[in-house]
Amino acid sequence: MKKGFFIVVAFVFGFMGMIRIAPKTVEAKTTFVTIGTGGITGVYYPTGGAIAKIVNKKQKKYGIRCTVESTGGSVFNVNAIMSGYLEFGVVQSDRQYQAINGSPNSEWAGKPQKNLRAVFSIHPESITLVAAVDANIKSIMDLKGKKVNIGNPGSGQRQNSIDALTAVGIDYKKDMRTEGIKVAESAGLLQDGRIDAFFYTVGHPSGSIKEATSGKRKVRFASITGVDKLLAKYPYYAKAFIPVKLYPGAVNKEDVMTFGVKATFVTSAKVPDKVVYAITKEVFENFEDFKKLHPAYQVLTKKGMLEGLSAPIHPGAMKYYKEVGYRR
């Protein structure tokens, strides 16, 4: 009996020993990163999706899995990146400048976001003023007394709207009835007659603006001029125009003058170099495929994607730029 017992025990321990020494197959560790974008009807959301699509094709090579989150926009994205909630985000170039410098009259006044890092620029964005024809708004100067959505707090277009209005002498708190609603709702509000106009800083074409210009209520793009002093004061602003051929539902017959910024891709100094390097490399080495992912990217050049960056470039991105000889 005892002999049989010891044989069984020996067999069990021997089998367990075999299990311990058997080689294990361990799957490569996956690093999950999230890209903060904007409303789903804007260009930021598909921009994040375009970047994620390219990077995720090489998931086995880099062990990186990108996901995209719709957010409140630039300010939210900067703050979420700084807090570690997001790893990357799409941010207007003016907001990048304000965050890294702790600019007065910004959400980061006196509190520079020293860990903010630039990766690359993306598409240009025009500050677009969409107005109902029956409201008789042909330029920004016609907004006095009107009901206008300037964008939700935390969005880039809200500050752009305020800058534009201030530059032409309009007090957005006193001279008009101001709404602070997410831009995704603006098209519906305009068509329903609940607002007369709305601002939207966006790359073109934009699904939200197509919606606004395709309803029963006739719509036009109102010009934004008389802002030369503003452009001279802030280096992240530049003259731009709205290409009306992209919006056949609008009543405009000619392109409309305005000004704009750039969308930029940013991260934190705390995000590992290898992650930022991989994403930068894949976007640039699949540049032509990337450009095809949204009409707003058709004007992109590799050189242009290194412009409009006011935060220090992340070392991971810089490693790639040095390898290929790019210069700012």
N, C-alpha and C positions, 0 to 999 in steps of 0.2 A: 504493500500500500504506500509506504513512505517512498519507496523507489519510484513508483509511478507518479507520486506527487512532485518529486524533485525533477522528474523528466518534463512534466507539464510546465513547472515554473521556469525551468531552463529554456524551454521552447518559447514561452511568452516573453521573457527578457531578451532572448536572442532576437525575436521578431521586432520587439521595440527598438533594439539596437540598430536593426536594419533600417527601421523607419527614420531614426535620428540621423543616420549617416547617408540616407538616400538624398541625392541632389534635389534642390527645390527649383521650380520654375517660377521666377518672380517677374511680374509685369513691370515695365518701366513706369516710374512715378510720373504722373501727369500734373503739370502746373496749370491751374485754372485761373484765368484772368478775365475781368469784366471791363467792357468799354462803355462808358457813359455817353449818351448821345443827346437827344432832344425829343420833341414831339414826333409821333410816327408819321405825320403828314409833311414834315420838313425834310431837309437834305441830310441833317446830322444822323438820323436813324439809319437810313440806307448806307451812309458813309461808314458808320460803325460796322454794319453788316458786311459791306464790301471788304473791309480790312479783315474781319473775322473769317470770311469765306476763303480768302487767300491763305491766311495763316493756318487754318484748320486742315487744309489740304496736306500740310506737312506735319501733322500731329505726331506721326510715328517718328519722324526725324528729330523734332525738337522737344516732344513731350509737352506741348503747350496746347491748351484748349481754350479758345476765345468764345465768350458769350457777350451779348449786347443787351443793354438796358435802356429803355426809354426814360428820360429824366426831364427835369425842369429847365435844363439848358446849361449855359456856360458857368454861371456862378455856382450852381449846385455841383457841377462836375468838378470844378476846382476844389471846393470844400470837401467833397466826397473822396477825392484822390488824396488830399492832405490828411484826412482822417483814417485812410486805409480801407474805406468802404469800396472804392473803385481802384483799379490799377491804372486805367487809361481813361481819357475823355476827349471829346471834341469841344473846343473852346474858341470863341472869337478872339482874334488877335488883340483887340483892345482890352478884353478881359484878362488875357495872359499878361499884358503889360501892366495893368492896374494891380493884379495879384502879386506879381514878383516885386513890384515897387512899393506896394502899400499906398497907392495913390490916394490923395485927398478926394473926398466926395465919391468914394467907391466903398464897396462892402468890406474892403481890407484896409481902410484908412489907418495909417500908422501901424499896421500889422503885416509887413511884407511876408509873403509865403515863400520863405527861403528854400524850401525843398521842392518847389515846383520846377519841373524840367521839360524842355521842349523836345519833341521828336521830329516832326516835320509839319509843313503847312499843307493845306489841301486846296479847296476851291475858293475863288473869290465870292464874297457875299455882298449884295447890294441892299442898302437900306431902302426898302420899298414901301411906298405909301399908296394903298389901294382905297379908292373912294367911290361912293355911289354917284352916278351922274346927276340924279335928282337932288343931291345935296349941294350941287353947284360948287364942287371943290376941284379946282384945276391945279393948284399949287399948295405948298405947305402954308402959305400965307392966308389961305382961305379957311383954315381950321378953327379960327376964333368963333366961339359960340356953338361949335359942333360937338357931337358925341363921338369920341375917338378911343379906340383901344390901343394903348401904347405897349402892352405886353405885361406878363405876370412878373411880380418881384422875383429876382433870381435869374431872369432871362437876360441874354445879351441885348436883345432888341429894345428892351425897356430903356436902358441907359442911352442907346443910340438915338431913340426917339426923343428923349429929354435933351440930349446934346443938340440935336437938329432944331428942336423947338426953341431952345434957349438962344441958339445962334441967330435966329431970325426974330428974336424979341417976343416970343410967345411964352407966357407963363402957363405951364401945363396944369397947375393947380387952380388958377383963377380964370384964365381966358377961354377955357373950354371944359366940357364935361368929360372927364377922363375915366376910362375903364382900365383895369389891370388884370385882364383875363388871358389865359393861355391862348397862344396864337392858333392852336388847332381848332378853337371854337370860333375864330374870327369870321371865317367865310360864311358860316351859318348865321351868325349874328347880323352880318351885313345884308345878306339876302333876305332875312326876316324883318329888316327895317329897325333893328334894335340899336345899331350903331350907324354912323355916317361914313366912317373910314377906319382903317387900321394900319399900323406900321408892322413890317415884318423884315428883319434882316435875314436874308436867305440867298442861297445859290439858285440859279435859274436853269431849267424850269422847276417849279415847285408845285407839288400836288395840291397844297392848300390854296395857292393862288389860282390854279386852274379851276378849282372848285368855286372860288369867289367870282371868277370872270365867266363862268358857264351857266349861271342861274338866270332867272327871269328879270331880276333887277339889273339894269345896265350899270356897268362898272368901268372906271378908267384908272390909269396910273397917274397920280399927281406928281408934278416935278418937285424936287427939293434942291433949290439953288440959293445963292446968297450966303453960302457957308464957307467962303474962302478963308476967313480968319480962323475958323474951327479947324480946317484942314492944315493950316500953317502951324497951329498950336499943338496938334496931336499927330505924331508921325505914323500912327497905325491907321489913319484915315486917308482915303484917296478918292478922287473923282471916279464915278462909274455911271453906267446907264442901264435901263431896263430894256432888254430886247423884246419888243412887242410882238414880233413874229411868232414867238413861242406861245402867245396867248391870243388866239384869234377871236376869243369871246370879248375881249376888251375893246372899247371904242377908239382907242388911240391908233393913229395912222403912222406915227413916227416914234422912234426910240425916245425914252424919257430920261432926262438927266437927273442924277442923284449922286450919292457918294457911298463908300462901302469900306469893308474890312476883309479879313481873310479868316477862313476856318482853319484852326491849327489842331494838331494832335499832341496831347501833352501827357505827362506821367509824373511820378514822384522819384526823387533821388533814391528812395528806399527800394524801388523795384529793381530786381537783379539785372545786371548788365546783359547777361545771356538772353534774357527774355526780350528786352528792348532791342537788342541786336537782331534777334531772329525775326521780329515783326518788321523792323526797318528793312532788313535785307529782302524779305519776301515781297513787300510792297514795291520796292524799287526794282527788283529783278523780275517782277511780273507787271511792270509798269503799263504796258500796252493793254494787258488784260484788265488791269485795275481801271484804266480810263474808260473802258467799255461798260463798266458796271453802273454808271449813272451819267446822264447827259451833261450834268454840271461839271464833270471832270474833263470835258473835251478840250478846254483851254489849258490844261495842266502841262507843265514842263518839269523835268527833274530839277533844273536850276531854280524854278519858281517855288518848288516845294521846300527850299531852304531860305525863303524870304518871309518876312513878317514874324520872325521869331525873336521875342525879346527876353525870354527866360533862357538860362544856360542850356545848351544841348546836353541831353543825357549821355553819359560816357558810352553806353551800349550803342546808341545811334551814331555817336561820333566815331566809334571804332569802325563801323561800316563805311561812313563817309571818307575816312582816311584811307581805307583799303581801296576804294574806287577812285580816289583823287578828287572828290567833290570839294568845292570851296564856296563859302557863303558870299 
